[in-house]
């Protein structure tokens, strides 16, 4: 029998940095108790993924492919960003 796999949930990426030759991707989850000044849940650091540059590049390509699939399925759509034509995405909640 296969060993159980660990699953990690995150609401998103808090920050991405580069240090000592590796890309560090910090994941966040929304706090269940702390709120910001506007009453929105605070983003709390949860876990870090550390990748070599090549691994980050491969991951980026994989994310781009998923973006295209989600966009094609109508789950997300492109929108114009204020002040420019950069693509961003909105999700259907």
Secondary structure, DSSP 8 states (H G I E B T S, - for coil): ----------SEEEEEEEETTEEEEEEEEEEEEEE-TTS-EEEEEEEEEEEEHHHHHHHHHHHHHHHHHHHHTTSEEEEE-TTS--EEEEE--
